[in-house]
Amino acid sequence: MAKKRIPFFSILGEKQTYLNLVYILFAFPLSVFYFSLSITGFSLSLGLLIIVVGFFIFIGTMIMIQGFRWLDVQLTRVFLGLTIVIKKEEPQEPGFTNFLNRLFGAGATWKSFIFYLLIKFPMDTIIWSVTIAFIAVTLELLLAPVFYDSFVYNDDFADFLVRFFGDVYVLPFLGIIWGMISLHVIRGLAWVCRGINQVFLSE
């Protein structure tokens, strides 16, 4: 049996729509935080490697990145509806050497290192920027009748639409349509986040 297509406007009533939006809006500032700490730790470890201290800073950085990974796994589950299973480590013999073997021998350690140092920050920056742009245009169209005659309102795009349609009160209707399109775009962006998170945050 063929799956029913989701009606264009039904996205408004779906809880996941707003969870996706919250995730995207907060992912960018979190990415700035992650990237700042990760690149600082990595740079310090390289600079101080010659006096051995850098090696321990690098270990601390890798442990910190695993903390970021754990947090993002939880956020992905709560806001994006995707459960990423992190395998529980089997009991290992104690000792610093065994700890290093577990840390640096795990593929997830290096995947998350690449993710937080090279991928997540630019990805979230682009996704956040696109989301904000769509939201801004939606609000501009919806509120055009309120602010169009205000001296602080100066927008060539709105002026063009008003001249084209001949009435500023047409713009809120365009805003509703554009807002619906925006929600579908945000859903697509969240789908991208889910896919990339699954690749880089899984074991």
Residue, then its C-alpha position, 0 to 999 in steps of 0.5 A: m500500500a502506498k504511503k499517504r502524502i503529508p498535506f502541505f499545511s499539516i506540518l503546522g500541527e506536528k510537534q516535530t516541526y517545532l522541535n526541529l526549529v528549536y534544535i537548529l536555532f540552538a545548534f549554532p551557538l552550541s557549535v561556536f562553543y564546541f569549536s572554540l574549545s576544541i580548536t583552542g585545546f588542539s592548538l595548545s596541544l600542538g604548541l606545547l607538544i615539545i615539552v610533553v604537556g601538549f600530549f596531556i592537553f590533547i588527551g584532555t581535548m579528546i575527552m572533552i570532545q567525547g563529552f560534546r558527543w554524548l550531549d549531541v547524542q541526547l539532543t539528537r534523540v530529544f529534538l530530532g527524534l533519532t536514537i543513536v546507540i552508544k555501546k557500553e564499554e566492557p570492563q577493562e583492566p585499570g591503568f593509564t595505558n589501557f585507558l589510552n588504548r580505549l580512547f585512541g583505539a576507538g573509531a568513534t573517538w576519531k570520527s567525533f574529533i573530525f566532526y567537531l573540528l572540521i564539520k559541525f561548525p560550518m554545517d550549523t552556520i550554514i543551516w542556521s543562516v538559511t533558517i534565519a533568512f527564511i524566518a526573517v522573510t516570513l515575519e517581514l511579509l506577515l508584519a508588512p501592513v503594520f510597519y510598511d508606513s513606518f519611517v523605520y521601514n525601508d525595504d525594496f523587496a516589500d516595495f516591489l511586492v506592494r507595487f506588483f500586487g497593488d495592496v500591502y495587505v496581500l503581503p501577509f497572505l504571501g507570508i503565510i505561504w512562505g512560512m509554510i515553505s519555510l517550515h518544510v525547508i527547516r524539516g529538510l535541514a533537520w533531516v540533513c542534521r539527523g543524517i550527518n549526526q548519525v554518521f559521525l556520532s554513532e560507534 
